[in-house]
Amino acid sequence: MDSLDWDIVRRASVNGIGDTLKEKGTENMLAELIQSFLNLLVFVNWDIDLEGLRGVPPDQAKESLLSLRGLGLESACDY
């Protein structure tokens, strides 16, 4: 079970998430990507449980990840 409440992250302000990621230097872009990914999970699975991703075929996961603005092929394929 995740130790982080991902639904809170999904609903948080981009700036709030960005403040947490400030050390990366691209905090707002990363915050938007995180929220887009979590919203995609809820849209596709009606759930935010990341365990549900274990059974997703790699090609389908890559296609979904590449649909997120700002996420490139290198990052999507590292999953």
PDB file of N, CA, C and O in Angstrom, chain B, residues numbered from 101:
ATOM      1  N   MET B 101       0.842  -1.190   0.000  1.00  0.00           N
ATOM      2  CA  MET B 101       0.000   0.000   0.000  1.00  0.00           C
ATOM      3  C   MET B 101       0.882   1.247   0.000  1.00  0.00           C
ATOM      4  O   MET B 101       1.886   1.312   0.710  1.00  0.00           O
ATOM      5  N   ASP B 102       0.491   2.237  -0.810  1.00  0.00           N
ATOM      6  CA  ASP B 102       1.262   3.469  -0.886  1.00  0.00           C
ATOM      7  C   ASP B 102       1.233   4.204   0.441  1.00  0.00           C
ATOM      8  O   ASP B 102       0.217   4.198   1.135  1.00  0.00           O
ATOM      9  N   SER B 103       2.357   4.844   0.802  1.00  0.00           N
ATOM     10  CA  SER B 103       2.413   5.625   2.034  1.00  0.00           C
ATOM     11  C   SER B 103       2.001   7.073   1.780  1.00  0.00           C
ATOM     12  O   SER B 103       1.948   7.874   2.714  1.00  0.00           O
ATOM     13  N   LEU B 104       1.714   7.411   0.540  1.00  0.00           N
ATOM     14  CA  LEU B 104       1.318   8.757   0.164  1.00  0.00           C
ATOM     15  C   LEU B 104      -0.115   8.717  -0.348  1.00  0.00           C
ATOM     16  O   LEU B 104      -0.481   7.812  -1.098  1.00  0.00           O
ATOM     17  N   ASP B 105      -0.922   9.685   0.050  1.00  0.00           N
ATOM     18  CA  ASP B 105      -2.296   9.758  -0.435  1.00  0.00           C
ATOM     19  C   ASP B 105      -2.271  10.457  -1.791  1.00  0.00           C
ATOM     20  O   ASP B 105      -2.273  11.686  -1.862  1.00  0.00           O
ATOM     21  N   TRP B 106      -2.249   9.672  -2.864  1.00  0.00           N
ATOM     22  CA  TRP B 106      -2.108  10.209  -4.213  1.00  0.00           C
ATOM     23  C   TRP B 106      -3.300  11.054  -4.620  1.00  0.00           C
ATOM     24  O   TRP B 106      -3.164  11.933  -5.471  1.00  0.00           O
ATOM     25  N   ASP B 107      -4.465  10.813  -4.035  1.00  0.00           N
ATOM     26  CA  ASP B 107      -5.617  11.622  -4.366  1.00  0.00           C
ATOM     27  C   ASP B 107      -5.434  13.057  -3.874  1.00  0.00           C
ATOM     28  O   ASP B 107      -5.895  13.996  -4.523  1.00  0.00           O
ATOM     29  N   ILE B 108      -4.774  13.231  -2.750  1.00  0.00           N
ATOM     30  CA  ILE B 108      -4.471  14.580  -2.265  1.00  0.00           C
ATOM     31  C   ILE B 108      -3.530  15.279  -3.245  1.00  0.00           C
ATOM     32  O   ILE B 108      -3.698  16.462  -3.538  1.00  0.00           O
ATOM     33  N   VAL B 109      -2.551  14.551  -3.744  1.00  0.00           N
ATOM     34  CA  VAL B 109      -1.623  15.122  -4.732  1.00  0.00           C
ATOM     35  C   VAL B 109      -2.390  15.500  -5.990  1.00  0.00           C
ATOM     36  O   VAL B 109      -2.166  16.567  -6.561  1.00  0.00           O
ATOM     37  N   ARG B 110      -3.289  14.633  -6.422  1.00  0.00           N
ATOM     38  CA  ARG B 110      -4.062  14.881  -7.634  1.00  0.00           C
ATOM     39  C   ARG B 110      -4.895  16.143  -7.514  1.00  0.00           C
ATOM     40  O   ARG B 110      -5.083  16.853  -8.501  1.00  0.00           O
ATOM     41  N   ARG B 111      -5.392  16.431  -6.340  1.00  0.00           N
ATOM     42  CA  ARG B 111      -6.277  17.580  -6.129  1.00  0.00           C
ATOM     43  C   ARG B 111      -5.543  18.841  -5.676  1.00  0.00           C
ATOM     44  O   ARG B 111      -6.145  19.913  -5.619  1.00  0.00           O
ATOM     45  N   ALA B 112      -4.268  18.733  -5.358  1.00  0.00           N
ATOM     46  CA  ALA B 112      -3.493  19.879  -4.850  1.00  0.00           C
ATOM     47  C   ALA B 112      -3.246  20.904  -5.944  1.00  0.00           C
ATOM     48  O   ALA B 112      -3.407  20.619  -7.131  1.00  0.00           O
ATOM     49  N   SER B 113      -2.855  22.094  -5.530  1.00  0.00           N
ATOM     50  CA  SER B 113      -2.496  23.112  -6.517  1.00  0.00           C
ATOM     51  C   SER B 113      -1.141  22.753  -7.131  1.00  0.00           C
ATOM     52  O   SER B 113      -0.282  22.164  -6.475  1.00  0.00           O
ATOM     53  N   VAL B 114      -0.971  23.115  -8.384  1.00  0.00           N
ATOM     54  CA  VAL B 114       0.298  22.857  -9.062  1.00  0.00           C
ATOM     55  C   VAL B 114       1.431  23.555  -8.311  1.00  0.00           C
ATOM     56  O   VAL B 114       2.518  22.996  -8.165  1.00  0.00           O
ATOM     57  N   ASN B 115       1.177  24.773  -7.834  1.00  0.00           N
ATOM     58  CA  ASN B 115       2.222  25.490  -7.088  1.00  0.00           C
ATOM     59  C   ASN B 115       2.577  24.784  -5.782  1.00  0.00           C
ATOM     60  O   ASN B 115       3.736  24.772  -5.370  1.00  0.00           O
ATOM     61  N   GLY B 116       1.569  24.195  -5.134  1.00  0.00           N
ATOM     62  CA  GLY B 116       1.831  23.464  -3.892  1.00  0.00           C
ATOM     63  C   GLY B 116       2.714  22.255  -4.124  1.00  0.00           C
ATOM     64  O   GLY B 116       3.632  21.983  -3.350  1.00  0.00           O
ATOM     65  N   ILE B 117       2.431  21.534  -5.191  1.00  0.00           N
ATOM     66  CA  ILE B 117       3.276  20.388  -5.541  1.00  0.00           C
ATOM     67  C   ILE B 117       4.647  20.890  -5.964  1.00  0.00           C
ATOM     68  O   ILE B 117       5.672  20.303  -5.617  1.00  0.00           O
ATOM     69  N   GLY B 118       4.652  21.989  -6.721  1.00  0.00           N
ATOM     70  CA  GLY B 118       5.912  22.567  -7.188  1.00  0.00           C
ATOM     71  C   GLY B 118       6.823  22.959  -6.049  1.00  0.00           C
ATOM     72  O   GLY B 118       8.036  22.768  -6.124  1.00  0.00           O
ATOM     73  N   ASP B 119       6.245  23.510  -4.989  1.00  0.00           N
ATOM     74  CA  ASP B 119       7.071  23.878  -3.822  1.00  0.00           C
ATOM     75  C   ASP B 119       7.777  22.658  -3.250  1.00  0.00           C
ATOM     76  O   ASP B 119       8.916  22.750  -2.791  1.00  0.00           O
ATOM     77  N   THR B 120       7.102  21.517  -3.277  1.00  0.00           N
ATOM     78  CA  THR B 120       7.689  20.277  -2.770  1.00  0.00           C
ATOM     79  C   THR B 120       8.821  19.794  -3.664  1.00  0.00           C
ATOM     80  O   THR B 120       9.758  19.151  -3.190  1.00  0.00           O
ATOM     81  N   LEU B 121       8.741  20.098  -4.947  1.00  0.00           N
ATOM     82  CA  LEU B 121       9.726  19.618  -5.918  1.00  0.00           C
ATOM     83  C   LEU B 121      10.775  20.664  -6.287  1.00  0.00           C
ATOM     84  O   LEU B 121      11.539  20.457  -7.231  1.00  0.00           O
ATOM     85  N   LYS B 122      10.826  21.769  -5.570  1.00  0.00           N
ATOM     86  CA  LYS B 122      11.676  22.897  -5.947  1.00  0.00           C
ATOM     87  C   LYS B 122      13.124  22.535  -6.232  1.00  0.00           C
ATOM     88  O   LYS B 122      13.739  23.114  -7.128  1.00  0.00           O
ATOM     89  N   GLU B 123      13.668  21.607  -5.500  1.00  0.00           N
ATOM     90  CA  GLU B 123      15.073  21.275  -5.690  1.00  0.00           C
ATOM     91  C   GLU B 123      15.380  20.740  -7.076  1.00  0.00           C
ATOM     92  O   GLU B 123      16.541  20.747  -7.488  1.00  0.00           O
ATOM     93  N   LYS B 124      14.381  20.278  -7.807  1.00  0.00           N
ATOM     94  CA  LYS B 124      14.583  19.750  -9.157  1.00  0.00           C
ATOM     95  C   LYS B 124      14.764  20.865 -10.184  1.00  0.00           C
ATOM     96  O   LYS B 124      15.376  20.634 -11.227  1.00  0.00           O
ATOM     97  N   GLY B 125      14.254  22.060  -9.921  1.00  0.00           N
ATOM     98  CA  GLY B 125      14.392  23.168 -10.847  1.00  0.00           C
ATOM     99  C   GLY B 125      13.270  23.273 -11.864  1.00  0.00           C
ATOM    100  O   GLY B 125      13.047  24.351 -12.414  1.00  0.00           O
ATOM    101  N   THR B 126      12.575  22.215 -12.125  1.00  0.00           N
ATOM    102  CA  THR B 126      11.453  22.237 -13.068  1.00  0.00           C
ATOM    103  C   THR B 126      10.182  21.829 -12.335  1.00  0.00           C
ATOM    104  O   THR B 126       9.375  21.048 -12.839  1.00  0.00           O
ATOM    105  N   GLU B 127      10.024  22.372 -11.143  1.00  0.00           N
ATOM    106  CA  GLU B 127       8.976  21.918 -10.237  1.00  0.00           C
ATOM    107  C   GLU B 127       7.556  22.036 -10.788  1.00  0.00           C
ATOM    108  O   GLU B 127       6.760  21.114 -10.615  1.00  0.00           O
ATOM    109  N   ASN B 128       7.222  23.136 -11.441  1.00  0.00           N
ATOM    110  CA  ASN B 128       5.840  23.269 -11.908  1.00  0.00           C
ATOM    111  C   ASN B 128       5.543  22.319 -13.059  1.00  0.00           C
ATOM    112  O   ASN B 128       4.440  21.781 -13.147  1.00  0.00           O
ATOM    113  N   MET B 129       6.518  22.105 -13.944  1.00  0.00           N
ATOM    114  CA  MET B 129       6.311  21.157 -15.028  1.00  0.00           C
ATOM    115  C   MET B 129       6.135  19.742 -14.462  1.00  0.00           C
ATOM    116  O   MET B 129       5.253  19.002 -14.896  1.00  0.00           O
ATOM    117  N   LEU B 130       6.973  19.373 -13.498  1.00  0.00           N
ATOM    118  CA  LEU B 130       6.852  18.055 -12.875  1.00  0.00           C
ATOM    119  C   LEU B 130       5.525  17.916 -12.137  1.00  0.00           C
ATOM    120  O   LEU B 130       4.894  16.860 -12.184  1.00  0.00           O
ATOM    121  N   ALA B 131       5.106  18.967 -11.463  1.00  0.00           N
ATOM    122  CA  ALA B 131       3.833  18.933 -10.732  1.00  0.00           C
ATOM    123  C   ALA B 131       2.675  18.714 -11.702  1.00  0.00           C
ATOM    124  O   ALA B 131       1.769  17.931 -11.415  1.00  0.00           O
ATOM    125  N   GLU B 132       2.696  19.398 -12.847  1.00  0.00           N
ATOM    126  CA  GLU B 132       1.639  19.207 -13.839  1.00  0.00           C
ATOM    127  C   GLU B 132       1.646  17.784 -14.390  1.00  0.00           C
ATOM    128  O   GLU B 132       0.588  17.186 -14.588  1.00  0.00           O
ATOM    129  N   LEU B 133       2.836  17.243 -14.637  1.00  0.00           N
ATOM    130  CA  LEU B 133       2.926  15.870 -15.134  1.00  0.00           C
ATOM    131  C   LEU B 133       2.377  14.872 -14.124  1.00  0.00           C
ATOM    132  O   LEU B 133       1.644  13.952 -14.486  1.00  0.00           O
ATOM    133  N   ILE B 134       2.732  15.057 -12.865  1.00  0.00           N
ATOM    134  CA  ILE B 134       2.254  14.160 -11.807  1.00  0.00           C
ATOM    135  C   ILE B 134       0.729  14.204 -11.750  1.00  0.00           C
ATOM    136  O   ILE B 134       0.073  13.164 -11.700  1.00  0.00           O
ATOM    137  N   GLN B 135       0.171  15.415 -11.759  1.00  0.00           N
ATOM    138  CA  GLN B 135      -1.281  15.524 -11.692  1.00  0.00           C
ATOM    139  C   GLN B 135      -1.944  14.961 -12.942  1.00  0.00           C
ATOM    140  O   GLN B 135      -2.978  14.300 -12.844  1.00  0.00           O
ATOM    141  N   SER B 136      -1.373  15.208 -14.105  1.00  0.00           N
ATOM    142  CA  SER B 136      -1.943  14.657 -15.336  1.00  0.00           C
ATOM    143  C   SER B 136      -1.953  13.139 -15.291  1.00  0.00           C
ATOM    144  O   SER B 136      -2.933  12.504 -15.682  1.00  0.00           O
ATOM    145  N   PHE B 137      -0.862  12.561 -14.815  1.00  0.00           N
ATOM    146  CA  PHE B 137      -0.772  11.109 -14.703  1.00  0.00           C
ATOM    147  C   PHE B 137      -1.817  10.571 -13.730  1.00  0.00           C
ATOM    148  O   PHE B 137      -2.491   9.585 -14.026  1.00  0.00           O
ATOM    149  N   LEU B 138      -1.952  11.211 -12.580  1.00  0.00           N
ATOM    150  CA  LEU B 138      -2.935  10.749 -11.593  1.00  0.00           C
ATOM    151  C   LEU B 138      -4.357  10.911 -12.115  1.00  0.00           C
ATOM    152  O   LEU B 138      -5.202  10.048 -11.875  1.00  0.00           O
ATOM    153  N   ASN B 139      -4.637  12.005 -12.826  1.00  0.00           N
ATOM    154  CA  ASN B 139      -5.957  12.185 -13.421  1.00  0.00           C
ATOM    155  C   ASN B 139      -6.220  11.135 -14.490  1.00  0.00           C
ATOM    156  O   ASN B 139      -7.344  10.652 -14.623  1.00  0.00           O
ATOM    157  N   LEU B 140      -5.195  10.779 -15.252  1.00  0.00           N
ATOM    158  CA  LEU B 140      -5.327   9.720 -16.249  1.00  0.00           C
ATOM    159  C   LEU B 140      -5.672   8.391 -15.576  1.00  0.00           C
ATOM    160  O   LEU B 140      -6.530   7.650 -16.055  1.00  0.00           O
ATOM    161  N   LEU B 141      -5.001   8.097 -14.467  1.00  0.00           N
ATOM    162  CA  LEU B 141      -5.302   6.867 -13.724  1.00  0.00           C
ATOM    163  C   LEU B 141      -6.760   6.821 -13.291  1.00  0.00           C
ATOM    164  O   LEU B 141      -7.434   5.805 -13.461  1.00  0.00           O
ATOM    165  N   VAL B 142      -7.239   7.918 -12.736  1.00  0.00           N
ATOM    166  CA  VAL B 142      -8.616   7.961 -12.260  1.00  0.00           C
ATOM    167  C   VAL B 142      -9.582   7.836 -13.438  1.00  0.00           C
ATOM    168  O   VAL B 142     -10.599   7.151 -13.333  1.00  0.00           O
ATOM    169  N   PHE B 143      -9.269   8.494 -14.561  1.00  0.00           N
ATOM    170  CA  PHE B 143     -10.132   8.443 -15.734  1.00  0.00           C
ATOM    171  C   PHE B 143     -10.205   7.026 -16.307  1.00  0.00           C
ATOM    172  O   PHE B 143     -11.286   6.547 -16.649  1.00  0.00           O
ATOM    173  N   VAL B 144      -9.075   6.372 -16.409  1.00  0.00           N
ATOM    174  CA  VAL B 144      -9.014   5.045 -17.026  1.00  0.00           C
ATOM    175  C   VAL B 144      -9.494   3.953 -16.068  1.00  0.00           C
ATOM    176  O   VAL B 144     -10.224   3.049 -16.476  1.00  0.00           O
ATOM    177  N   ASN B 145      -9.092   4.031 -14.810  1.00  0.00           N
ATOM    178  CA  ASN B 145      -9.358   2.955 -13.841  1.00  0.00           C
ATOM    179  C   ASN B 145     -10.442   3.279 -12.823  1.00  0.00           C
ATOM    180  O   ASN B 145     -10.857   2.396 -12.072  1.00  0.00           O
ATOM    181  N   TRP B 146     -10.902   4.499 -12.779  1.00  0.00           N
ATOM    182  CA  TRP B 146     -11.827   4.963 -11.751  1.00  0.00           C
ATOM    183  C   TRP B 146     -11.230   4.794 -10.359  1.00  0.00           C
ATOM    184  O   TRP B 146     -11.956   4.744  -9.366  1.00  0.00           O
ATOM    185  N   ASP B 147      -9.923   4.708 -10.295  1.00  0.00           N
ATOM    186  CA  ASP B 147      -9.248   4.467  -9.022  1.00  0.00           C
ATOM    187  C   ASP B 147      -7.858   5.068  -9.105  1.00  0.00           C
ATOM    188  O   ASP B 147      -7.298   5.212 -10.192  1.00  0.00           O
ATOM    189  N   ILE B 148      -7.311   5.412  -7.970  1.00  0.00           N
ATOM    190  CA  ILE B 148      -5.985   6.003  -7.951  1.00  0.00           C
ATOM    191  C   ILE B 148      -4.947   5.019  -7.402  1.00  0.00           C
ATOM    192  O   ILE B 148      -3.798   5.387  -7.156  1.00  0.00           O
ATOM    193  N   ASP B 149      -5.362   3.783  -7.216  1.00  0.00           N
ATOM    194  CA  ASP B 149      -4.460   2.751  -6.704  1.00  0.00           C
ATOM    195  C   ASP B 149      -3.416   2.402  -7.760  1.00  0.00           C
ATOM    196  O   ASP B 149      -3.755   1.898  -8.831  1.00  0.00           O
ATOM    197  N   LEU B 150      -2.157   2.667  -7.460  1.00  0.00           N
ATOM    198  CA  LEU B 150      -1.077   2.430  -8.419  1.00  0.00           C
ATOM    199  C   LEU B 150      -0.818   0.946  -8.646  1.00  0.00           C
ATOM    200  O   LEU B 150      -0.162   0.579  -9.621  1.00  0.00           O
ATOM    201  N   GLU B 151      -1.320   0.093  -7.767  1.00  0.00           N
ATOM    202  CA  GLU B 151      -1.150  -1.353  -7.944  1.00  0.00           C
ATOM    203  C   GLU B 151      -1.824  -1.837  -9.223  1.00  0.00           C
ATOM    204  O   GLU B 151      -1.397  -2.825  -9.820  1.00  0.00           O
ATOM    205  N   GLY B 152      -2.874  -1.139  -9.639  1.00  0.00           N
ATOM    206  CA  GLY B 152      -3.580  -1.519 -10.846  1.00  0.00           C
ATOM    207  C   GLY B 152      -2.737  -1.423 -12.106  1.00  0.00           C
ATOM    208  O   GLY B 152      -3.092  -1.985 -13.142  1.00  0.00           O
ATOM    209  N   LEU B 153      -1.627  -0.714 -12.017  1.00  0.00           N
ATOM    210  CA  LEU B 153      -0.744  -0.566 -13.177  1.00  0.00           C
ATOM    211  C   LEU B 153       0.073  -1.820 -13.461  1.00  0.00           C
ATOM    212  O   LEU B 153       0.588  -1.982 -14.568  1.00  0.00           O
ATOM    213  N   ARG B 154       0.197  -2.693 -12.494  1.00  0.00           N
ATOM    214  CA  ARG B 154       1.025  -3.886 -12.683  1.00  0.00           C
ATOM    215  C   ARG B 154       0.559  -4.753 -13.852  1.00  0.00           C
ATOM    216  O   ARG B 154       1.382  -5.380 -14.520  1.00  0.00           O
ATOM    217  N   GLY B 155      -0.743  -4.794 -14.105  1.00  0.00           N
ATOM    218  CA  GLY B 155      -1.264  -5.653 -15.157  1.00  0.00           C
ATOM    219  C   GLY B 155      -1.425  -4.978 -16.508  1.00  0.00           C
ATOM    220  O   GLY B 155      -1.905  -5.603 -17.454  1.00  0.00           O
ATOM    221  N   VAL B 156      -1.030  -3.699 -16.619  1.00  0.00           N
ATOM    222  CA  VAL B 156      -1.187  -2.980 -17.883  1.00  0.00           C
ATOM    223  C   VAL B 156      -0.079  -3.404 -18.852  1.00  0.00           C
ATOM    224  O   VAL B 156       1.099  -3.357 -18.498  1.00  0.00           O
ATOM    225  N   PRO B 157      -0.442  -3.814 -20.058  1.00  0.00           N
ATOM    226  CA  PRO B 157       0.582  -4.186 -21.040  1.00  0.00           C
ATOM    227  C   PRO B 157       1.511  -2.996 -21.335  1.00  0.00           C
ATOM    228  O   PRO B 157       1.042  -1.862 -21.430  1.00  0.00           O
ATOM    229  N   PRO B 158       2.806  -3.239 -21.477  1.00  0.00           N
ATOM    230  CA  PRO B 158       3.765  -2.148 -21.679  1.00  0.00           C
ATOM    231  C   PRO B 158       3.424  -1.210 -22.834  1.00  0.00           C
ATOM    232  O   PRO B 158       3.590   0.002 -22.700  1.00  0.00           O
ATOM    233  N   ASP B 159       2.953  -1.736 -23.959  1.00  0.00           N
ATOM    234  CA  ASP B 159       2.618  -0.869 -25.093  1.00  0.00           C
ATOM    235  C   ASP B 159       1.472   0.078 -24.762  1.00  0.00           C
ATOM    236  O   ASP B 159       1.484   1.243 -25.159  1.00  0.00           O
ATOM    237  N   GLN B 160       0.494  -0.424 -24.040  1.00  0.00           N
ATOM    238  CA  GLN B 160      -0.644   0.406 -23.645  1.00  0.00           C
ATOM    239  C   GLN B 160      -0.201   1.466 -22.642  1.00  0.00           C
ATOM    240  O   GLN B 160      -0.625   2.618 -22.729  1.00  0.00           O
ATOM    241  N   ALA B 161       0.644   1.086 -21.698  1.00  0.00           N
ATOM    242  CA  ALA B 161       1.149   2.034 -20.707  1.00  0.00           C
ATOM    243  C   ALA B 161       1.958   3.134 -21.394  1.00  0.00           C
ATOM    244  O   ALA B 161       1.801   4.314 -21.079  1.00  0.00           O
ATOM    245  N   LYS B 162       2.827   2.743 -22.336  1.00  0.00           N
ATOM    246  CA  LYS B 162       3.647   3.727 -23.059  1.00  0.00           C
ATOM    247  C   LYS B 162       2.760   4.695 -23.829  1.00  0.00           C
ATOM    248  O   LYS B 162       3.000   5.902 -23.801  1.00  0.00           O
ATOM    249  N   GLU B 163       1.748   4.193 -24.510  1.00  0.00           N
ATOM    250  CA  GLU B 163       0.843   5.055 -25.273  1.00  0.00           C
ATOM    251  C   GLU B 163       0.124   6.048 -24.357  1.00  0.00           C
ATOM    252  O   GLU B 163      -0.021   7.221 -24.701  1.00  0.00           O
ATOM    253  N   SER B 164      -0.321   5.579 -23.200  1.00  0.00           N
ATOM    254  CA  SER B 164      -1.000   6.459 -22.247  1.00  0.00           C
ATOM    255  C   SER B 164      -0.054   7.518 -21.706  1.00  0.00           C
ATOM    256  O   SER B 164      -0.416   8.689 -21.602  1.00  0.00           O
ATOM    257  N   LEU B 165       1.156   7.103 -21.362  1.00  0.00           N
ATOM    258  CA  LEU B 165       2.125   8.062 -20.829  1.00  0.00           C
ATOM    259  C   LEU B 165       2.501   9.111 -21.864  1.00  0.00           C
ATOM    260  O   LEU B 165       2.658  10.284 -21.526  1.00  0.00           O
ATOM    261  N   LEU B 166       2.645   8.710 -23.107  1.00  0.00           N
ATOM    262  CA  LEU B 166       3.013   9.657 -24.154  1.00  0.00           C
ATOM    263  C   LEU B 166       1.890  10.643 -24.468  1.00  0.00           C
ATOM    264  O   LEU B 166       2.131  11.669 -25.105  1.00  0.00           O
ATOM    265  N   SER B 167       0.674  10.346 -24.031  1.00  0.00           N
ATOM    266  CA  SER B 167      -0.436  11.269 -24.250  1.00  0.00           C
ATOM    267  C   SER B 167      -0.369  12.456 -23.287  1.00  0.00           C
ATOM    268  O   SER B 167      -1.088  13.439 -23.465  1.00  0.00           O
ATOM    269  N   LEU B 168       0.481  12.368 -22.276  1.00  0.00           N
ATOM    270  CA  LEU B 168       0.608  13.450 -21.298  1.00  0.00           C
ATOM    271  C   LEU B 168       1.527  14.535 -21.833  1.00  0.00           C
ATOM    272  O   LEU B 168       2.660  14.258 -22.225  1.00  0.00           O
ATOM    273  N   ARG B 169       1.041  15.764 -21.849  1.00  0.00           N
ATOM    274  CA  ARG B 169       1.836  16.890 -22.323  1.00  0.00           C
ATOM    275  C   ARG B 169       3.093  17.048 -21.470  1.00  0.00           C
ATOM    276  O   ARG B 169       3.020  17.118 -20.243  1.00  0.00           O
ATOM    277  N   GLY B 170       4.235  17.103 -22.131  1.00  0.00           N
ATOM    278  CA  GLY B 170       5.495  17.308 -21.434  1.00  0.00           C
ATOM    279  C   GLY B 170       6.262  16.035 -21.118  1.00  0.00           C
ATOM    280  O   GLY B 170       7.411  16.100 -20.680  1.00  0.00           O
ATOM    281  N   LEU B 171       5.652  14.890 -21.331  1.00  0.00           N
ATOM    282  CA  LEU B 171       6.337  13.634 -21.058  1.00  0.00           C
ATOM    283  C   LEU B 171       6.829  13.056 -22.381  1.00  0.00           C
ATOM    284  O   LEU B 171       6.044  12.841 -23.305  1.00  0.00           O
ATOM    285  N   GLY B 172       8.124  12.811 -22.463  1.00  0.00           N
ATOM    286  CA  GLY B 172       8.712  12.330 -23.705  1.00  0.00           C
ATOM    287  C   GLY B 172       8.931  10.823 -23.733  1.00  0.00           C
ATOM    288  O   GLY B 172       8.681  10.115 -22.758  1.00  0.00           O
ATOM    289  N   LEU B 173       9.398  10.370 -24.862  1.00  0.00           N
ATOM    290  CA  LEU B 173       9.600   8.945 -25.089  1.00  0.00           C
ATOM    291  C   LEU B 173      10.589   8.346 -24.087  1.00  0.00           C
ATOM    292  O   LEU B 173      10.368   7.244 -23.584  1.00  0.00           O
ATOM    293  N   GLU B 174      11.662   9.053 -23.797  1.00  0.00           N
ATOM    294  CA  GLU B 174      12.665   8.534 -22.861  1.00  0.00           C
ATOM    295  C   GLU B 174      12.076   8.279 -21.476  1.00  0.00           C
ATOM    296  O   GLU B 174      12.318   7.231 -20.878  1.00  0.00           O
ATOM    297  N   SER B 175      11.312   9.230 -20.974  1.00  0.00           N
ATOM    298  CA  SER B 175      10.688   9.072 -19.650  1.00  0.00           C
ATOM    299  C   SER B 175       9.616   7.994 -19.665  1.00  0.00           C
ATOM    300  O   SER B 175       9.510   7.215 -18.718  1.00  0.00           O
ATOM    301  N   ALA B 176       8.824   7.940 -20.720  1.00  0.00           N
ATOM    302  CA  ALA B 176       7.756   6.952 -20.813  1.00  0.00           C
ATOM    303  C   ALA B 176       8.328   5.537 -20.892  1.00  0.00           C
ATOM    304  O   ALA B 176       7.739   4.604 -20.347  1.00  0.00           O
ATOM    305  N   CYS B 177       9.450   5.369 -21.554  1.00  0.00           N
ATOM    306  CA  CYS B 177      10.031   4.048 -21.716  1.00  0.00           C
ATOM    307  C   CYS B 177      10.835   3.613 -20.492  1.00  0.00           C
ATOM    308  O   CYS B 177      11.139   2.429 -20.351  1.00  0.00           O
ATOM    309  N   ASP B 178      11.180   4.538 -19.615  1.00  0.00           N
ATOM    310  CA  ASP B 178      11.890   4.174 -18.389  1.00  0.00           C
ATOM    311  C   ASP B 178      10.981   3.485 -17.406  1.00  0.00           C
ATOM    312  O   ASP B 178      11.452   2.867 -16.451  1.00  0.00           O
ATOM    313  N   TYR B 179       9.666   3.581 -17.627  1.00  0.00           N
ATOM    314  CA  TYR B 179       8.710   2.972 -16.707  1.00  0.00           C
ATOM    315  C   TYR B 179       8.908   1.495 -16.780  1.00  0.00           C
ATOM    316  O   TYR B 179       8.216   0.745 -16.091  1.00  0.00           O
TER     317      TYR B 179
END
